[in-house]
Amino acid sequence: MKYALIAVVVAAITVFAVQNNTPTSIRFFVWNASEVPLAALILGSMTLGIVLVGVPLGLGRWWLRSRVRSLEARLGAAEKRLAERSAGPPPSSPTREDARGEWPPGA
């Protein structure tokens, strides 16, 4: 299904490029290009937009994935320490004798 969708998009781009081959001139500040096909101009602008948006989004996603891996490792280590603590002998709780020295008082 994924490849079928890609094939449809590529076919649509091809048809667009064939139907929009009118030469166009481009002027940007002091730079000038003449006789550039309209399809090349539009597809180049679209590609530049995808790159300008996709690179920061990709970097952000990479950073978040590395952060998740780091937090998962910390969580695993904390769970391991907790399991080691609960597997050991239970701590003895202080009794009244430990707290006051003797029980009952005055005995």
C-alpha positions in Angstrom: 0.0 0.0 0.0 2.8 2.4 0.9 4.5 1.8 -2.5 1.3 2.3 -4.4 0.8 5.7 -2.7 4.4 6.6 -3.6 3.8 5.6 -7.2 0.7 7.7 -7.4 2.5 10.8 -6.0 5.4 10.3 -8.4 3.0 9.9 -11.4 1.2 13.1 -10.3 4.5 15.0 -10.1 5.5 13.8 -13.5 2.2 14.8 -15.1 2.5 18.2 -13.4 6.0 18.7 -14.7 5.1 17.8 -18.3 2.0 20.0 -18.3 3.8 23.1 -16.7 6.9 23.4 -18.8 6.4 27.1 -19.7 9.7 29.0 -19.4 9.7 31.6 -16.6 12.3 34.1 -15.5 13.3 34.4 -11.8 14.7 37.5 -10.2 16.0 37.6 -6.6 17.8 40.7 -5.6 20.8 40.9 -8.0 20.5 37.2 -9.1 18.6 36.6 -12.4 17.7 33.3 -14.1 15.7 33.2 -17.3 14.1 30.4 -19.2 13.5 28.2 -16.1 10.5 25.8 -16.5 7.6 26.7 -14.3 7.4 23.1 -12.9 11.1 23.2 -11.9 10.5 26.5 -10.1 7.5 25.1 -8.2 9.0 21.7 -7.4 12.3 23.4 -6.3 10.4 25.7 -4.0 8.4 22.8 -2.6 11.6 20.8 -2.0 13.3 23.7 -0.3 10.2 24.1 1.9 10.2 20.4 2.9 13.9 20.6 3.7 13.6 23.8 5.7 10.7 22.3 7.8 11.8 18.7 7.8 15.4 19.2 9.1 14.4 21.0 12.3 11.5 18.5 12.9 13.9 15.6 12.3 16.5 17.0 14.7 13.8 17.5 17.4 12.5 14.0 16.9 16.0 12.6 17.2 16.6 14.6 20.4 13.4 13.4 21.9 14.2 9.7 21.1 17.6 10.0 22.7 16.0 11.6 25.8 13.4 8.8 26.0 16.2 6.2 25.8 18.1 8.0 28.5 15.1 8.2 30.8 14.2 4.5 30.1 17.8 3.5 31.2 17.4 5.6 34.4 14.1 4.0 35.1 15.5 0.5 34.6 18.3 1.2 37.0 15.9 2.6 39.6 13.6 -0.4 39.2 16.6 -2.7 39.6 17.7 -0.9 42.8 14.2 -1.1 44.2 14.0 -4.8 43.4 17.3 -5.4 45.2 16.1 -3.5 48.3 12.8 -5.4 48.5 14.6 -8.7 48.0 16.8 -8.3 51.0 15.8 -9.0 54.6 13.1 -6.6 55.9 14.4 -3.9 58.2 13.7 -4.5 61.9 11.3 -2.0 63.4 12.2 -0.5 66.7 10.3 -1.8 69.7 9.2 0.0 72.8 12.1 -1.4 74.7 14.5 0.1 72.2 12.9 3.5 72.4 12.6 3.8 76.2 15.3 1.5 77.5 13.0 -0.8 79.6 9.5 -2.0 79.5 7.3 -1.6 81.4 8.5 1.6 83.1 9.8 1.2 86.6 10.3 -2.5 86.3 
